Amino acid sequence: MQRQGRRLGWLSLGLGVAQLTAPHTVRWISGVDDSARSRAVVSVVGVRELVHAAGLLTGRRKGVWAWTRVVGDAMDLTALGMAIAHRGGRRRRLVGVTGAVAGIAAVDLLTAVHATRAEHTSSAPAARSARKGESVELTATTTIRKPAPDVFAFWRDLENLPTFMAHLEQVRRTGDRTSHWSASAPFGKDVEWDAEIAEETPGERIAWRSTGKTAVPNAGTVWFTPAPDGESTEVNVALAYEIPGGAVGKAVAKYFGEEPHQQLDDDLRRLKQVLETGEVVRSDGAPWGKRARKEFPQRPAQPLSDAELEKGADA
């Protein structure tokens, strides 16, 4: 439909230029008289065709501009019908031109209908996405001093992911390429979903996506590339998901220290620590790792009270 719209645009351009640069020839071919009214109509129609051409060749809404041509065709057919009603020596040419315009009108109408349907279909997923939440795309990279096969194997065992991804509570394998995920969300909410590995290149790449109905549709890809030093692995991650609540949910999460881009960077930092040292390196201020997130919201560094220490130890 985009190509057909452009063809109609070039047709409008040609008609408009002809009617403005050679109006006498156009009137003679069309069979209309040489009255002042006819001369004015040909000039107006020429300008109208140039407007159609600009819209069809440069505008994005091809369907809308195709409908303007349909309206113009209806006007032209009405004017030609009135001219035919006045019998004259040019009536035969008027009938021939009217038939040609009717044929063009049919093409314009079909193009307008199909282009409108296509535009509506293409805009529907975006509209649904806007209603459901704000889409977020994240990327992050780290270098781990381990060979690529080892890093790949650790990630491919999906049940390892919660050891370094802060918001994941559990990943349970349900099949060779399927799994069930549960994660914590802002304000103590929990979300769960099923996922599948959509694509896999052993030792190099894993792509996964959520399946079925979920509050947080998501997908991700991770690449494992040998680093130039010959011993390390460059890990590149790309994630895409929808934040519940749209822009408001994102702003609130960020306010409480749950900024998505920072989360992913921190996750990869913990992955590096797990693979290189065997554990996540934790500070004295948060000795229970990601569990501390539930107990101690982000704040300036300060010693923990005895009550906080006791509560954290039992978590």
N, C-alpha and C positions, 0 to 999 in steps of 0.2 A: 504493500500500500504506500510505503514511502516513495518507492520508485514511480508508481502511477501518479502520485501527487505532484512529483517533480515534472513529469511529462505534461500534466495539465498546466503547471506553472509556465513551462516553455511555450505551450500553445497560447496561453493568455498573453505572454510577452509578445509573441509574433503578431497576434491579432491587434493588440494595443498599438504597437509601433506602426502597423499598416494603416490603421484607422486614423492615426494622427499625422502620418507623413504622406499618405496618399489617399485622402478621404474621397476624392472624386472617383478614383478607380474602384474603391470599395463600394461606393453607392451604385456605380454602373454594374458591377458584378452582382450586387445584391438585388438589383432591379428596383430600388427605391427612387423616388423623384429627386429633383435638384432644388427643392424648396429650402428656404432658410431654416425651417423646422427640422428637415431631414439632416441638413448639415450640422445643426447643433446636436442632434441625437447621436450621429456618428462620432462626433468629438467626445461627447460624454461617455459613450460606450467604450471608446478607446482609452480614456483615463481610467474607467472602471476596470478594464482588463489589465492595465498596468498595476493597479492595486492588487488584483487577484494574483498576478505573477509574483509580486513582492512577497505576499503572504505565503504562497505555496513553495517558493524557492528558498526563502530564508526563515520562515516561521516554523515553530515546532508543532503547532496544532494543525496538522494537515487536514484533519476532519472538518474543523471549523471553516477553514478557507475553502474547502471543497463545497461546503454548503453555501457559501456566498456565491460560488459559481452557479449552483443550482438556482438560486434566487435570480441571478442575472439572466440565466437561460429562460426562466419563466417570463421575465420582462421582455426579452427579445422576441419570444414566440408570440406574446400578446401584441407587440408592435407590428410584427410581420403579418399576423392575422388581420389586423386592422388595415394594413396596406393592401393585402390581397382583396379585401372587401371592396376596395375602390378599383373597379375594372380598368385596365390600361394595357398598353402594349408590352409592359414589362412583367405582366402577371406570371408568365411561365417561369421567368428567372426567380421571381419571388417565391413561387411554390418550391422550386428546387432548393433555394437557400433555406426555406423553412424546414424542409426535410433534413437538410444537413445539420441545422441547429438542433432539431429534435433528436437526432442521433447523438450529437455531442452532449445534449442534456441527459440522455440515458446513461452515458458513460460517467458524467459528472455525478449523477445520483447514486450509481453503484459504488463509485469511489468514495463518496461522502459517507455512505452507510457503512462500508467495510472499514474505512479509516476511523470512524467514530467508535466502532466496536473494538478495534485493535487498541485504541488509546484507552478505552475504558478498562479493557482486560489488563493492560500493562500497568495501569495506575492502581488497580485493586490491591495487589500484594503490598505496595507501599502504604496504602491507606490502612490495611489491616495491621501492619507493623506499627504505624503511628498510634493506633488505638491500643495495642497491646503493651507497648513500652518503648523505651529508647534503646536503640541498637548501639552496642559498644564493640569496637574492634581494638584489640590489644596486640602488641608485639613486644618481645623481649629476647635478649640474647645473653648467654654466659659461656665461659670456657671452663671446662672441667678437666682436671689432670687425670684422666682415665681414657683408655681406648674406646673408640666408638661402639664396638660390639657390647662392651660391658655396660655402657650408659644406656644403649638401646634396650638391652635385656632388662635392666632395672625398671625403665619406664614401661616396657611392654607388659610387665607384670603389674597390671593396673591397681592391684591391691596395695602397691607401694606408694601410690600417689598421695594418700593422706599423710604420709610421714613428712612431706615437705610443702604440700598445698594447704595453706592455713584454714581455708573455709571448708575443705572436704572433711567430713566426719568418717565416711566409709565408702569404699568401692568394693562391691562384691561381684565376682565373676559368675555369670549365668550361662555362659557358653564360651566357645573358643574365641568368638568375636563380639560377644554381647556381655553387658554388665549392668549392674544397678548401682546408682550413685546417690548419696545423701550428703547434704552440705548445710552449713549454718548460713543464715542471712542476717542482715541488720535487725536490731531490736529483738533478738532471741528467736527469730523465725527459722524454721527448717524447711528445706525443699528437697524433693527426691525426684529422680527421673531415671529412665532406662536409656542406655547408649549402645552404639554399635561402632566397631572399627570399619570405616568406610573404605579405607585404602591402606595398604601396608607394603613397604619395601624392606625386607629384613635387613637390620643393621643400619638403615638409612632414614626411614621416614614412617611416621604413623599419622593417620588422619582419622578422627572420630567425630561423631555427632549424636545429639540426643534424638530419641525416637518417641513416637506417641505423643500424648498430651502432657505438657509440663508447664509449670509457671515460669520457668527460665529456659527457653529454647537456646541451645548453645551448640557450638562446633569448634573444633580445634585441629591444628596440625603442628607436629614437631619434627624438625630435621636434625640429623646427627651427622656432622661433617668433620673429618679428621683435621686437626689444627696444623698449621705449618711446622710446629716443632716436632711432629711425628709421634708424639706421646699423648697429646690432649685431644679433646673433642669440643667442637663448637656446637652448642645447642641453641637452636632458633625456634621460638614458639610463637604461633599466631592463634589468638582466640577471638571468637565472636559470640556475643550473647545479648539478650535483652534484659535490661534492669526493670524489675517490677516497679510500677509507679512512674515510669518515664523520667523526664528531666527532674521532677521533684524528688523522686526516689534517689536519683544519682546525687543531687545536691545534698540531701540529708545524709546519705552514706558517707560522702566526702567530708561533711562537717564533723562526723563522729570518727574520723580517721580511717575510713574504709575506702580509700581512693583506689579504683580498679587498677590503674597503671602501676601504682606503687605496690599493690598486692602481688602482681605478677613478677615484678622485679624481686620482691622479697622471697617469693616462692622459689625462683631459680637460685637465689643465693643460698637458700636452705638445701636445695638439691645438691649444689656444689659441696656444701659442708657434709652432707650425709655420705656422698660417694667418696670424698677425699679423706674424711676423718672418721666416718662410721657413725656420726651423730650430728645433730644440730647444735651448734655452739650457742649457748644461752648466757645471757648476762645475769648478774646477781639480782638485778631489779625484776627479772621475769624468769625465774628458774624453772617454771613448768611449761616453757615454750608456748605453743599456740593456745593451750588451755588458759593461760593467763589472760587472753583476750576477753573471756567471759567474765572474769573477776575484776580486772583492772583496766578501765578505758584509758586511752592515751592521755598523758598529762606530763608536766615537767618531772624530771627525775627526782625521786625522794625515797628514803628508806621505807620498807614495809613495816606496818605495825605487827605486834605479836598476833593479833586476831587475824590479820590478812595472811600471815605466814602459816598459821594453823589451818586456815580455810583452804589455802592453796595446796598444802601438802596432802589434804584429804581429797582433792579434786581428781 
